[in-house]
Amino acid sequence: MLNVVTTIVPIFIVILLGWVLSRKGILPFHLISPLNRIVYYLAIPALIFREVAKASFEANFSLPLLAGTLIPLLVMLLIGACVGRFYAVPRRDLGTFTQTCFHGNLGYIGLAVAFYFLGKDGLTRASILAGFLMLFQNFLGVVSLQVGSGRPDKGFRFFFVCKKIFVNPVILSALMGILFSLSGMNMPQTLDRSLGILSGMALPLALLVIGASLSFDLIKSHLKPALSAGLLKLVILPALGILMYLMLRLSVSQFLPGLILLAAPTATITYVMAGEMNGSPQLASAIVSISTLLSSLTFIFWLGQFS
């Protein structure tokens, strides 16, 4: 348990530091967007491509692990929609509520926890898994927003977001890394060192950006649905994952990368998707903020069960 605490607490100290820097004006609001773009389009893809390309795909890919990680997302989509109805979430917000229950922040927080808790080998396995997981959860996110929105003018926005999914730099970097690994080629030293420099800033900068994006005002104004979605994402979804892993007879060492990704808080991209597909960006932002804060405790709980 001590190892879990000493891994998770520093990660969230850096996130809290990002919030403090933002409040003090050292990391002003107008810088958050360009910094986020650097992380999203450059640093995280460089990290994922380098780790996956240099590793053996066959040795780090597990089809049972992939299945055990994807199926809970589909189940959670149904649970989230039912819970949203039960709590009388407004019709226009139901799609947003539903997608935030399963759409995890894999690139920024999930991979950071995998690296600092499991090391480079764990990061490699998590990176390969994250590529497939991102593709699936983005697809389910579009479905939930398309079905859950009560507004009629959705066709063009649907195709717009689909385009964004298939040019997602994190998904593409994982797929390119897999292809490079399968090719059996050796990475040129110059390219390896360049990617290493970019990779070095990926996780710390990602955590600072997450912290700077936290909004306590939105949490207060959407507390009940935000807390409900956060608990579904951080408690029920990982529990479903563990159930699937046990049914598939996966060992702890095999399924930990998947559990970490399932236990990640709601992804910031849900805010963007809600805005593009007639959802509620304010509700999505509130859920992102509260799930990020609560995940500091739930990560310790889940990883503590298997450490």
LUMROTOR-520684 format. One record per residue: x, z, y of N, C-alpha, C in turn; residue number from 1. Coordinates in nm, 3 decimals. Layout:
<sites>
n_x_n_z_n_y_ca_x_ca_z_ca_y_c_x_c_z_c_y_num
X_Z_Y_X_Z_Y_X_Z_Y_NUM
...
</sites>
This chain:
<sites>
n_x_n_z_n_y_ca_x_ca_z_ca_y_c_x_c_z_c_y_num
0.082_0.000_-0.121_0.000_0.000_0.000_0.086_0.000_0.126_1
0.198_0.073_0.122_0.286_0.077_0.240_0.338_-0.061_0.274_2
0.369_-0.140_0.171_0.416_-0.277_0.194_0.309_-0.361_0.263_3
0.183_-0.339_0.224_0.072_-0.412_0.285_0.060_-0.376_0.433_4
0.063_-0.247_0.462_0.049_-0.201_0.601_0.163_-0.252_0.688_5
0.286_-0.244_0.635_0.402_-0.288_0.714_0.406_-0.439_0.730_6
0.327_-0.512_0.650_0.316_-0.657_0.666_0.207_-0.693_0.765_7
0.089_-0.633_0.751_-0.028_-0.671_0.830_-0.021_-0.618_0.973_8
0.020_-0.492_0.989_0.020_-0.430_1.123_0.106_-0.508_1.222_9
0.231_-0.548_1.188_0.309_-0.626_1.286_0.243_-0.758_1.327_10
0.173_-0.821_1.233_0.104_-0.946_1.265_0.001_-0.922_1.375_11
-0.075_-0.815_1.362_-0.181_-0.788_1.459_-0.128_-0.722_1.586_12
-0.009_-0.665_1.580_0.056_-0.619_1.702_0.090_-0.739_1.790_13
0.137_-0.847_1.727_0.168_-0.970_1.803_0.040_-1.030_1.859_14
-0.069_-1.029_1.781_-0.198_-1.077_1.832_-0.243_-0.994_1.951_15
-0.231_-0.863_1.940_-0.267_-0.774_2.051_-0.179_-0.800_2.172_16
-0.052_-0.828_2.148_0.040_-0.861_2.257_-0.007_-0.986_2.332_17
-0.057_-1.084_2.257_-0.110_-1.204_2.321_-0.226_-1.172_2.413_18
-0.313_-1.079_2.370_-0.427_-1.038_2.453_-0.378_-0.966_2.579_19
-0.279_-0.878_2.564_-0.224_-0.804_2.678_-0.160_-0.900_2.777_20
-0.081_-0.995_2.727_-0.016_-1.093_2.814_-0.119_-1.175_2.891_21
-0.230_-1.207_2.825_-0.335_-1.282_2.891_-0.401_-1.198_3.000_22
-0.429_-1.070_2.970_-0.493_-0.982_3.067_-0.404_-0.957_3.189_23
-0.273_-0.954_3.167_-0.178_-0.929_3.275_-0.145_-1.055_3.354_24
-0.194_-1.169_3.308_-0.167_-1.294_3.378_-0.034_-1.357_3.342_25
0.041_-1.296_3.249_0.169_-1.354_3.206_0.144_-1.477_3.119_26
0.035_-1.472_3.043_-0.009_-1.587_2.965_-0.146_-1.628_3.019_27
-0.149_-1.697_3.134_-0.277_-1.727_3.201_-0.365_-1.821_3.120_28
-0.492_-1.819_3.154_-0.590_-1.895_3.077_-0.557_-2.044_3.073_29
-0.507_-2.099_3.183_-0.484_-2.243_3.186_-0.367_-2.286_3.096_30
-0.287_-2.190_3.047_-0.179_-2.224_2.956_-0.219_-2.215_2.810_31
-0.330_-2.147_2.781_-0.369_-2.124_2.642_-0.398_-2.257_2.572_32
-0.471_-2.346_2.640_-0.506_-2.474_2.578_-0.384_-2.559_2.544_33
-0.289_-2.582_2.638_-0.171_-2.661_2.601_-0.085_-2.595_2.494_34
-0.072_-2.462_2.499_0.004_-2.393_2.395_-0.063_-2.408_2.259_35
-0.195_-2.401_2.259_-0.270_-2.418_2.135_-0.248_-2.558_2.079_36
-0.244_-2.657_2.166_-0.222_-2.795_2.121_-0.083_-2.812_2.063_37
0.017_-2.746_2.120_0.153_-2.751_2.066_0.155_-2.693_1.924_38
0.088_-2.579_1.908_0.084_-2.515_1.776_0.008_-2.602_1.677_39
-0.108_-2.652_1.718_-0.198_-2.722_1.628_-0.147_-2.860_1.589_40
-0.091_-2.932_1.686_-0.051_-3.070_1.661_0.097_-3.085_1.624_41
0.177_-2.983_1.645_0.321_-2.998_1.624_0.381_-2.889_1.534_42
0.372_-2.765_1.577_0.446_-2.659_1.508_0.391_-2.629_1.368_43
0.259_-2.606_1.356_0.201_-2.576_1.225_0.214_-2.696_1.129_44
0.185_-2.820_1.172_0.208_-2.933_1.082_0.353_-2.946_1.037_45
0.450_-2.920_1.127_0.591_-2.925_1.090_0.622_-2.821_0.983_46
0.566_-2.701_1.000_0.587_-2.593_0.903_0.531_-2.631_0.767_47
0.407_-2.679_0.764_0.343_-2.712_0.637_0.413_-2.828_0.568_48
0.442_-2.935_0.643_0.508_-3.051_0.582_0.642_-3.011_0.522_49
0.721_-2.935_0.594_0.854_-2.897_0.547_0.846_-2.813_0.419_50
0.756_-2.715_0.418_0.746_-2.627_0.302_0.695_-2.702_0.179_51
0.595_-2.787_0.198_0.536_-2.859_0.085_0.629_-2.969_0.036_52
0.691_-3.044_0.129_0.775_-3.158_0.092_0.899_-3.115_0.014_53
0.952_-2.998_0.044_1.075_-2.953_-0.021_1.049_-2.883_-0.154_54
0.923_-2.857_-0.186_0.889_-2.785_-0.309_0.835_-2.882_-0.414_55
0.829_-2.835_-0.536_0.770_-2.913_-0.645_0.619_-2.897_-0.642_56
0.549_-3.008_-0.622_0.403_-3.002_-0.617_0.346_-2.955_-0.751_57
0.400_-3.007_-0.860_0.349_-2.971_-0.992_0.364_-2.821_-1.019_58
0.473_-2.762_-0.971_0.498_-2.620_-0.997_0.415_-2.528_-0.908_59
0.364_-2.580_-0.795_0.296_-2.494_-0.698_0.147_-2.523_-0.684_60
0.098_-2.627_-0.754_-0.045_-2.660_-0.746_-0.116_-2.612_-0.871_61
-0.232_-2.550_-0.852_-0.312_-2.500_-0.964_-0.456_-2.545_-0.945_62
-0.505_-2.627_-1.036_-0.644_-2.674_-1.029_-0.744_-2.559_-1.044_63
-0.724_-2.464_-1.137_-0.817_-2.350_-1.144_-0.820_-2.269_-1.014_64
-0.703_-2.250_-0.951_-0.698_-2.178_-0.824_-0.775_-2.254_-0.717_65
-0.760_-2.385_-0.713_-0.832_-2.466_-0.615_-0.983_-2.453_-0.636_66
-1.027_-2.465_-0.760_-1.170_-2.454_-0.790_-1.222_-2.315_-0.755_67
-1.146_-2.213_-0.791_-1.188_-2.076_-0.764_-1.192_-2.042_-0.616_68
-1.122_-2.120_-0.534_-1.120_-2.098_-0.390_-1.226_-2.181_-0.318_69
-1.257_-2.299_-0.371_-1.355_-2.386_-0.305_-1.499_-2.345_-0.334_70
-1.527_-2.306_-0.457_-1.665_-2.273_-0.494_-1.724_-2.161_-0.408_71
-1.648_-2.052_-0.380_-1.705_-1.948_-0.294_-1.747_-1.997_-0.156_72
-1.681_-2.101_-0.103_-1.721_-2.154_0.027_-1.862_-2.211_0.022_73
-1.890_-2.285_-0.085_-2.023_-2.344_-0.101_-2.129_-2.236_-0.117_74
-2.096_-2.134_-0.195_-2.189_-2.022_-0.214_-2.214_-1.951_-0.081_75
-2.107_-1.932_-0.004_-2.121_-1.861_0.124_-2.201_-1.941_0.225_76
-2.196_-2.073_0.219_-2.281_-2.154_0.306_-2.428_-2.119_0.283_77
-2.468_-2.107_0.157_-2.606_-2.075_0.124_-2.640_-1.931_0.165_78
-2.547_-1.838_0.138_-2.570_-1.698_0.175_-2.580_-1.685_0.327_79
-2.490_-1.750_0.399_-2.491_-1.743_0.545_-2.620_-1.794_0.604_80
-2.671_-1.905_0.549_-2.797_-1.960_0.599_-2.912_-1.863_0.575_81
-2.912_-1.800_0.458_-3.019_-1.703_0.425_-3.011_-1.579_0.513_82
-2.890_-1.527_0.532_-2.873_-1.409_0.616_-2.911_-1.440_0.760_83
-2.875_-1.559_0.808_-2.911_-1.599_0.943_-3.062_-1.602_0.962_84
-3.133_-1.652_0.862_-3.280_-1.653_0.868_-3.334_-1.510_0.868_85
-3.276_-1.425_0.783_-3.323_-1.287_0.771_-3.307_-1.211_0.902_86
-3.194_-1.233_0.970_-3.168_-1.165_1.096_-3.231_-1.237_1.215_87
-3.311_-1.339_1.185_-3.384_-1.413_1.289_-3.289_-1.472_1.393_88
-3.176_-1.529_1.346_-3.087_-1.602_1.435_-3.164_-1.721_1.490_89
-3.162_-1.744_1.622_-3.237_-1.858_1.679_-3.203_-1.988_1.608_90
-3.303_-2.075_1.594_-3.287_-2.201_1.520_-3.169_-2.281_1.571_91
-3.147_-2.283_1.702_-3.040_-2.363_1.759_-2.901_-2.305_1.725_92
-2.898_-2.175_1.687_-2.771_-2.109_1.658_-2.743_-2.094_1.509_93
-2.840_-2.133_1.425_-2.826_-2.107_1.282_-2.708_-2.181_1.220_94
-2.687_-2.307_1.260_-2.574_-2.382_1.206_-2.441_-2.320_1.244_95
-2.431_-2.273_1.368_-2.309_-2.207_1.414_-2.284_-2.080_1.335_96
-2.388_-1.998_1.320_-2.376_-1.874_1.244_-2.331_-1.903_1.101_97
-2.392_-2.003_1.039_-2.361_-2.034_0.899_-2.217_-2.078_0.881_98
-2.169_-2.168_0.967_-2.033_-2.219_0.946_-1.927_-2.112_0.972_99
-1.954_-2.017_1.060_-1.855_-1.913_1.087_-1.842_-1.813_0.972_100
-1.938_-1.816_0.878_-1.933_-1.724_0.763_-1.833_-1.770_0.657_101
-1.793_-1.898_0.660_-1.701_-1.947_0.557_-1.580_-2.022_0.612_102
-1.583_-2.058_0.738_-1.478_-2.144_0.795_-1.362_-2.058_0.845_103
-1.255_-2.049_0.767_-1.147_-1.956_0.796_-1.033_-2.012_0.877_104
-0.964_-1.923_0.946_-0.847_-1.957_1.027_-0.724_-1.961_0.936_105
-0.707_-2.071_0.867_-0.601_-2.082_0.766_-0.465_-2.109_0.830_106
-0.461_-2.203_0.923_-0.333_-2.245_0.979_-0.264_-2.139_1.063_107
-0.341_-2.060_1.137_-0.281_-1.965_1.229_-0.260_-1.828_1.165_108
-0.364_-1.774_1.102_-0.354_-1.638_1.048_-0.332_-1.638_0.897_109
-0.406_-1.721_0.825_-0.392_-1.724_0.680_-0.250_-1.752_0.634_110
-0.188_-1.854_0.691_-0.050_-1.888_0.652_0.050_-1.783_0.699_111
0.022_-1.720_0.814_0.111_-1.614_0.863_0.112_-1.497_0.765_112
-0.006_-1.455_0.720_-0.013_-1.345_0.624_0.051_-1.385_0.492_113
0.026_-1.508_0.447_0.086_-1.555_0.321_0.239_-1.552_0.329_114
0.293_-1.595_0.442_0.440_-1.599_0.457_0.499_-1.459_0.461_115
0.442_-1.373_0.546_0.502_-1.241_0.564_0.475_-1.148_0.445_116
0.370_-1.176_0.367_0.340_-1.090_0.252_0.397_-1.145_0.122_117
0.394_-1.279_0.106_0.436_-1.340_-0.021_0.570_-1.412_-0.012_118
0.622_-1.433_0.109_0.750_-1.502_0.122_0.735_-1.653_0.121_119
0.846_-1.725_0.112_0.846_-1.871_0.122_0.771_-1.936_0.007_120
0.786_-1.882_-0.114_0.714_-1.941_-0.228_0.563_-1.927_-0.210_121
0.519_-1.810_-0.163_0.377_-1.790_-0.137_0.327_-1.881_-0.027_122
0.408_-1.901_0.076_0.370_-1.991_0.185_0.353_-2.132_0.134_123
0.442_-2.177_0.047_0.433_-2.312_-0.009_0.304_-2.331_-0.086_124
0.272_-2.237_-0.174_0.148_-2.247_-0.253_0.026_-2.240_-0.163_125
0.031_-2.152_-0.063_-0.082_-2.140_0.030_-0.097_-2.266_0.115_126
0.013_-2.328_0.153_0.008_-2.450_0.235_-0.056_-2.565_0.159_127
-0.019_-2.581_0.032_-0.079_-2.687_-0.050_-0.228_-2.662_-0.065_128
-0.264_-2.539_-0.095_-0.405_-2.503_-0.112_-0.481_-2.520_0.019_129
-0.418_-2.484_0.130_-0.485_-2.490_0.261_-0.526_-2.632_0.297_130
-0.446_-2.731_0.258_-0.482_-2.870_0.289_-0.616_-2.909_0.229_131
-0.636_-2.877_0.101_-0.764_-2.906_0.035_-0.876_-2.818_0.091_132
-0.843_-2.693_0.116_-0.943_-2.598_0.165_-0.993_-2.636_0.303_133
-0.903_-2.678_0.391_-0.943_-2.719_0.526_-1.036_-2.840_0.522_134
-1.003_-2.934_0.437_-1.086_-3.054_0.426_-1.228_-3.017_0.383_135
-1.239_-2.928_0.285_-1.369_-2.891_0.233_-1.448_-2.805_0.332_136
-1.382_-2.708_0.394_-1.456_-2.621_0.485_-1.495_-2.695_0.614_137
-1.416_-2.792_0.657_-1.456_-2.875_0.771_-1.578_-2.960_0.736_138
-1.578_-3.014_0.615_-1.693_-3.094_0.570_-1.819_-3.007_0.565_139
-1.807_-2.888_0.506_-1.922_-2.798_0.500_-1.964_-2.752_0.640_140
-1.867_-2.738_0.730_-1.900_-2.701_0.867_-1.986_-2.805_0.935_141
-1.951_-2.933_0.914_-2.031_-3.042_0.970_-2.171_-3.042_0.910_142
-2.179_-3.020_0.779_-2.310_-3.016_0.712_-2.396_-2.904_0.769_143
-2.338_-2.784_0.782_-2.417_-2.670_0.831_-2.463_-2.692_0.975_144
-2.378_-2.750_1.058_-2.416_-2.775_1.197_-2.517_-2.888_1.207_145
-2.501_-2.988_1.123_-2.594_-3.101_1.124_-2.734_-3.056_1.082_146
-2.741_-2.974_0.978_-2.870_-2.928_0.927_-2.925_-2.814_1.012_147
-2.835_-2.726_1.060_-2.877_-2.603_1.126_-2.918_-2.618_1.271_148
-2.877_-2.727_1.336_-2.915_-2.744_1.476_-3.060_-2.790_1.487_149
-3.128_-2.735_1.584_-3.268_-2.773_1.603_-3.286_-2.887_1.700_150
-3.176_-2.951_1.740_-3.184_-3.056_1.842_-3.169_-3.192_1.776_151
-3.236_-3.294_1.826_-3.242_-3.423_1.759_-3.123_-3.514_1.783_152
-3.050_-3.503_1.894_-2.947_-3.602_1.931_-2.814_-3.568_1.867_153
-2.804_-3.588_1.734_-2.686_-3.540_1.664_-2.604_-3.651_1.597_154
-2.658_-3.774_1.586_-2.590_-3.876_1.507_-2.449_-3.907_1.552_155
-2.432_-3.940_1.680_-2.299_-3.977_1.729_-2.201_-3.861_1.716_156
-2.247_-3.742_1.749_-2.159_-3.625_1.741_-2.117_-3.599_1.597_157
-2.203_-3.626_1.502_-2.167_-3.609_1.361_-2.047_-3.696_1.327_158
-2.052_-3.824_1.363_-1.942_-3.915_1.331_-1.817_-3.881_1.413_159
-1.837_-3.831_1.533_-1.723_-3.790_1.614_-1.645_-3.677_1.545_160
-1.719_-3.577_1.497_-1.653_-3.464_1.432_-1.593_-3.506_1.298_161
-1.661_-3.595_1.224_-1.604_-3.646_1.100_-1.469_-3.714_1.125_162
-1.461_-3.788_1.233_-1.335_-3.851_1.269_-1.229_-3.746_1.295_163
-1.266_-3.639_1.364_-1.172_-3.532_1.392_-1.121_-3.467_1.262_164
-1.209_-3.457_1.163_-1.171_-3.396_1.036_-1.063_-3.479_0.968_165
-1.082_-3.609_0.962_-0.991_-3.693_0.885_-0.862_-3.727_0.958_166
-0.851_-3.687_1.085_-0.722_-3.697_1.153_-0.669_-3.559_1.187_167
-0.722_-3.457_1.117_-0.673_-3.320_1.135_-0.525_-3.313_1.102_168
-0.439_-3.273_1.198_-0.294_-3.276_1.175_-0.248_-3.183_1.063_169
-0.320_-3.072_1.043_-0.281_-2.978_0.937_-0.311_-3.039_0.801_170
-0.429_-3.101_0.787_-0.463_-3.168_0.661_-0.367_-3.282_0.633_171
-0.341_-3.364_0.735_-0.251_-3.477_0.717_-0.109_-3.433_0.681_172
-0.061_-3.326_0.744_0.075_-3.280_0.714_0.085_-3.229_0.571_173
-0.021_-3.163_0.522_-0.021_-3.116_0.383_-0.021_-3.234_0.287_174
-0.105_-3.334_0.314_-0.112_-3.451_0.227_0.019_-3.530_0.229_175
0.079_-3.546_0.346_0.207_-3.616_0.355_0.317_-3.538_0.284_176
0.313_-3.406_0.294_0.410_-3.324_0.224_0.397_-3.338_0.074_177
0.272_-3.343_0.025_0.248_-3.362_-0.119_0.303_-3.496_-0.165_178
0.276_-3.602_-0.089_0.326_-3.735_-0.125_0.479_-3.738_-0.126_179
0.540_-3.673_-0.027_0.687_-3.668_-0.021_0.741_-3.593_-0.141_180
0.677_-3.483_-0.177_0.722_-3.405_-0.292_0.711_-3.485_-0.421_181
0.599_-3.556_-0.437_0.579_-3.636_-0.558_0.676_-3.754_-0.566_182
0.724_-3.800_-0.451_0.816_-3.915_-0.450_0.952_-3.879_-0.509_183
0.987_-3.750_-0.507_1.117_-3.707_-0.560_1.233_-3.730_-0.466_184
1.206_-3.774_-0.342_1.313_-3.798_-0.246_1.367_-3.667_-0.190_185
1.491_-3.670_-0.148_1.552_-3.556_-0.080_1.532_-3.571_0.070_186
1.499_-3.462_0.137_1.478_-3.467_0.281_1.612_-3.474_0.353_187
1.630_-3.572_0.444_1.755_-3.579_0.521_1.781_-3.448_0.596_188
1.906_-3.408_0.601_1.940_-3.278_0.660_1.899_-3.270_0.807_189
1.916_-3.379_0.880_1.879_-3.379_1.022_1.730_-3.354_1.040_190
1.648_-3.422_0.958_1.504_-3.403_0.964_1.467_-3.260_0.923_191
1.532_-3.209_0.819_1.504_-3.075_0.771_1.533_-2.970_0.879_192
1.645_-2.984_0.946_1.680_-2.887_1.050_1.589_-2.900_1.172_193
1.551_-3.021_1.206_1.458_-3.040_1.319_1.323_-2.976_1.290_194
1.272_-3.000_1.170_1.146_-2.938_1.130_1.158_-2.787_1.123_195
1.276_-2.739_1.081_1.300_-2.596_1.074_1.291_-2.530_1.212_196
1.343_-2.597_1.312_1.337_-2.543_1.449_1.192_-2.537_1.497_197
1.118_-2.645_1.473_0.977_-2.647_1.513_0.897_-2.543_1.434_198
0.927_-2.531_1.305_0.855_-2.436_1.220_0.875_-2.293_1.266_199
0.994_-2.265_1.319_1.025_-2.128_1.360_0.935_-2.074_1.469_200
0.879_-2.163_1.551_0.793_-2.114_1.659_0.645_-2.118_1.620_201
0.613_-2.171_1.502_0.473_-2.193_1.466_0.393_-2.064_1.455_202
0.435_-1.974_1.368_0.355_-1.854_1.342_0.353_-1.756_1.459_203
0.468_-1.723_1.521_0.461_-1.630_1.636_0.377_-1.684_1.751_204
0.395_-1.812_1.784_0.318_-1.869_1.894_0.170_-1.878_1.860_205
0.138_-1.908_1.734_-0.001_-1.914_1.690_-0.069_-1.778_1.707_206
0.002_-1.672_1.671_-0.055_-1.537_1.681_-0.077_-1.497_1.827_207
0.017_-1.534_1.916_0.000_-1.505_2.058_-0.121_-1.578_2.115_208
-0.139_-1.703_2.075_-0.253_-1.783_2.124_-0.384_-1.722_2.076_209
-0.388_-1.679_1.950_-0.509_-1.615_1.898_-0.543_-1.492_1.981_210
-0.443_-1.409_2.008_-0.466_-1.288_2.087_-0.515_-1.319_2.227_211
-0.455_-1.420_2.290_-0.493_-1.455_2.426_-0.635_-1.511_2.433_212
-0.687_-1.557_2.319_-0.821_-1.619_2.317_-0.932_-1.519_2.287_213
-0.898_-1.395_2.256_-0.999_-1.295_2.222_-1.090_-1.268_2.342_214
-1.220_-1.252_2.314_-1.317_-1.227_2.422_-1.405_-1.107_2.384_215
-1.382_-0.994_2.448_-1.462_-0.875_2.420_-1.599_-0.884_2.488_216
-1.609_-0.956_2.599_-1.738_-0.972_2.667_-1.838_-1.047_2.578_217
-1.792_-1.154_2.511_-1.880_-1.230_2.423_-1.919_-1.148_2.300_218
-1.827_-1.064_2.251_-1.861_-0.976_2.139_-1.978_-0.886_2.176_219
-1.973_-0.828_2.296_-2.080_-0.737_2.340_-2.214_-0.810_2.351_220
-2.212_-0.933_2.398_-2.337_-1.004_2.420_-2.396_-1.063_2.292_221
-2.315_-1.073_2.185_-2.364_-1.128_2.057_-2.327_-1.034_1.942_222
-2.336_-0.904_1.966_-2.278_-0.808_1.871_-2.341_-0.815_1.732_223
-2.473_-0.816_1.723_-2.538_-0.810_1.591_-2.508_-0.932_1.505_224
-2.533_-1.056_1.551_-2.501_-1.171_1.466_-2.351_-1.187_1.443_225
-2.269_-1.152_1.544_-2.124_-1.164_1.529_-2.072_-1.069_1.424_226
-2.121_-0.946_1.425_-2.078_-0.848_1.326_-2.125_-0.888_1.186_227
-2.246_-0.940_1.176_-2.299_-0.983_1.046_-2.216_-1.097_0.988_228
-2.188_-1.199_1.070_-2.107_-1.311_1.023_-1.966_-1.267_0.989_229
-1.910_-1.176_1.070_-1.776_-1.128_1.044_-1.766_-1.056_0.910_230
-1.865_-0.973_0.878_-1.863_-0.901_0.751_-1.882_-0.996_0.632_231
-1.966_-1.097_0.649_-1.982_-1.197_0.542_-1.850_-1.270_0.518_232
-1.784_-1.306_0.627_-1.659_-1.382_0.614_-1.547_-1.297_0.555_233
-1.536_-1.172_0.597_-1.420_-1.090_0.563_-1.439_-1.004_0.439_234
-1.564_-0.979_0.401_-1.590_-0.890_0.287_-1.653_-0.966_0.171_235
-1.764_-1.035_0.195_-1.836_-1.100_0.086_-1.762_-1.223_0.034_236
-1.708_-1.306_0.124_-1.638_-1.427_0.080_-1.516_-1.395_-0.007_237
-1.426_-1.304_0.035_-1.314_-1.269_-0.054_-1.361_-1.209_-0.186_238
-1.470_-1.130_-0.183_-1.522_-1.072_-0.306_-1.570_-1.181_-0.402_239
-1.636_-1.283_-0.347_-1.676_-1.397_-0.430_-1.554_-1.467_-0.489_240
-1.448_-1.478_-0.409_-1.326_-1.541_-0.457_-1.265_-1.463_-0.572_241
-1.258_-1.332_-0.559_-1.201_-1.249_-0.666_-1.283_-1.264_-0.793_242
-1.416_-1.266_-0.779_-1.503_-1.285_-0.895_-1.473_-1.417_-0.965_243
-1.455_-1.523_-0.887_-1.424_-1.653_-0.946_-1.287_-1.652_-1.012_244
-1.190_-1.591_-0.949_-1.054_-1.587_-1.006_-1.053_-1.512_-1.139_245
-1.129_-1.403_-1.145_-1.135_-1.326_-1.270_-1.206_-1.406_-1.379_246
-1.311_-1.477_-1.341_-1.383_-1.560_-1.438_-1.293_-1.671_-1.492_247
-1.203_-1.720_-1.408_-1.110_-1.827_-1.449_-0.983_-1.771_-1.512_248
-0.977_-1.639_-1.526_-0.864_-1.571_-1.591_-0.730_-1.597_-1.521_249
-0.733_-1.599_-1.389_-0.610_-1.615_-1.312_-0.546_-1.479_-1.291_250
-0.414_-1.474_-1.298_-0.343_-1.349_-1.274_-0.337_-1.321_-1.123_251
-0.303_-1.198_-1.087_-0.295_-1.160_-0.946_-0.194_-1.247_-0.872_252
-0.079_-1.268_-0.933_0.025_-1.349_-0.868_-0.021_-1.492_-0.847_253
-0.109_-1.541_-0.935_-0.160_-1.677_-0.921_-0.263_-1.689_-0.810_254
-0.353_-1.588_-0.797_-0.463_-1.606_-0.703_-0.441_-1.543_-0.565_255
-0.334_-1.468_-0.544_-0.314_-1.404_-0.414_-0.311_-1.503_-0.297_256
-0.243_-1.619_-0.309_-0.248_-1.714_-0.196_-0.391_-1.756_-0.162_257
-0.473_-1.777_-0.265_-0.612_-1.814_-0.240_-0.691_-1.702_-0.177_258
-0.670_-1.580_-0.224_-0.741_-1.465_-0.168_-0.706_-1.445_-0.021_259
-0.579_-1.461_0.013_-0.538_-1.447_0.153_-0.609_-1.549_0.242_260
-0.619_-1.673_0.195_-0.686_-1.776_0.274_-0.836_-1.748_0.287_261
-0.898_-1.701_0.180_-1.041_-1.668_0.187_-1.066_-1.549_0.279_262
-0.970_-1.457_0.286_-0.986_-1.335_0.366_-0.952_-1.356_0.513_263
-0.907_-1.476_0.550_-0.872_-1.503_0.690_-0.996_-1.499_0.778_264
-0.984_-1.456_0.903_-1.099_-1.452_0.993_-1.149_-1.592_1.029_265
-1.260_-1.597_1.099_-1.322_-1.725_1.135_-1.229_-1.809_1.222_266
-1.227_-1.938_1.195_-1.135_-2.031_1.262_-1.181_-2.062_1.405_267
-1.085_-2.078_1.494_-1.116_-2.113_1.633_-1.179_-2.252_1.645_268
-1.156_-2.338_1.546_-1.212_-2.473_1.552_-1.365_-2.470_1.543_269
-1.422_-2.359_1.494_-1.568_-2.349_1.489_-1.628_-2.353_1.629_270
-1.553_-2.302_1.727_-1.598_-2.307_1.867_-1.609_-2.452_1.913_271
-1.506_-2.532_1.881_-1.504_-2.673_1.921_-1.616_-2.749_1.851_272
-1.630_-2.728_1.720_-1.731_-2.800_1.643_-1.872_-2.763_1.690_273
-1.893_-2.637_1.725_-2.024_-2.595_1.775_-2.057_-2.667_1.906_274
-1.957_-2.683_1.993_-1.979_-2.753_2.118_-2.008_-2.900_2.099_275
-1.942_-2.962_2.001_-1.958_-3.106_1.979_-2.086_-3.139_1.903_276
-2.142_-3.042_1.830_-2.258_-3.071_1.744_-2.379_-2.986_1.779_277
-2.396_-2.959_1.909_-2.518_-2.893_1.957_-2.539_-2.754_1.900_278
-2.432_-2.684_1.871_-2.442_-2.545_1.827_-2.426_-2.450_1.944_279
-2.374_-2.331_1.915_-2.356_-2.230_2.019_-2.208_-2.191_2.028_280
-2.132_-2.250_2.120_-1.991_-2.214_2.134_-1.971_-2.067_2.167_281
-2.064_-2.008_2.244_-2.050_-1.867_2.281_-2.060_-1.777_2.157_282
-2.156_-1.804_2.069_-2.170_-1.727_1.945_-2.047_-1.747_1.858_283
-1.999_-1.869_1.846_-1.881_-1.896_1.764_-1.760_-1.820_1.817_284
-1.743_-1.819_1.950_-1.630_-1.749_2.009_-1.639_-1.599_1.984_285
-1.760_-1.544_1.992_-1.779_-1.401_1.966_-1.744_-1.366_1.821_286
-1.785_-1.452_1.728_-1.757_-1.427_1.586_-1.608_-1.442_1.557_287
-1.544_-1.541_1.619_-1.399_-1.556_1.603_-1.327_-1.430_1.649_288
-1.368_-1.378_1.763_-1.301_-1.260_1.819_-1.322_-1.136_1.732_289
-1.446_-1.109_1.694_-1.472_-0.986_1.619_-1.416_-0.994_1.478_290
-1.420_-1.113_1.415_-1.364_-1.126_1.279_-1.212_-1.116_1.282_291
-1.150_-1.166_1.388_-1.004_-1.152_1.400_-0.965_-1.006_1.410_292
-1.036_-0.930_1.491_-1.006_-0.788_1.506_-1.030_-0.712_1.376_293
-1.144_-0.737_1.311_-1.177_-0.665_1.188_-1.085_-0.702_1.073_294
-1.031_-0.824_1.075_-0.945_-0.868_0.964_-0.817_-0.787_0.954_295
-0.778_-0.718_1.063_-0.660_-0.631_1.055_-0.684_-0.519_0.953_296
-0.809_-0.478_0.937_-0.845_-0.374_0.840_-0.876_-0.433_0.703_297
-0.950_-0.545_0.701_-0.990_-0.601_0.571_-0.871_-0.661_0.496_298
-0.774_-0.716_0.568_-0.654_-0.766_0.500_-0.583_-0.650_0.429_299
-0.571_-0.537_0.497_-0.507_-0.420_0.437_-0.584_-0.375_0.313_300
-0.717_-0.378_0.322_-0.799_-0.336_0.209_-0.780_-0.430_0.090_301
-0.798_-0.560_0.112_-0.793_-0.655_0.000_-0.654_-0.661_-0.062_302
-0.552_-0.672_0.019_-0.416_-0.683_-0.036_-0.374_-0.551_-0.098_303
-0.425_-0.440_-0.046_-0.392_-0.311_-0.102_-0.444_-0.292_-0.244_304
-0.550_-0.366_-0.279_-0.606_-0.358_-0.415_-0.513_-0.421_-0.519_305
-0.422_-0.510_-0.473_-0.343_-0.587_-0.569_-0.192_-0.575_-0.543_306
-0.153_-0.478_-0.463_-0.009_-0.463_-0.432_0.056_-0.367_-0.529_307
</sites>
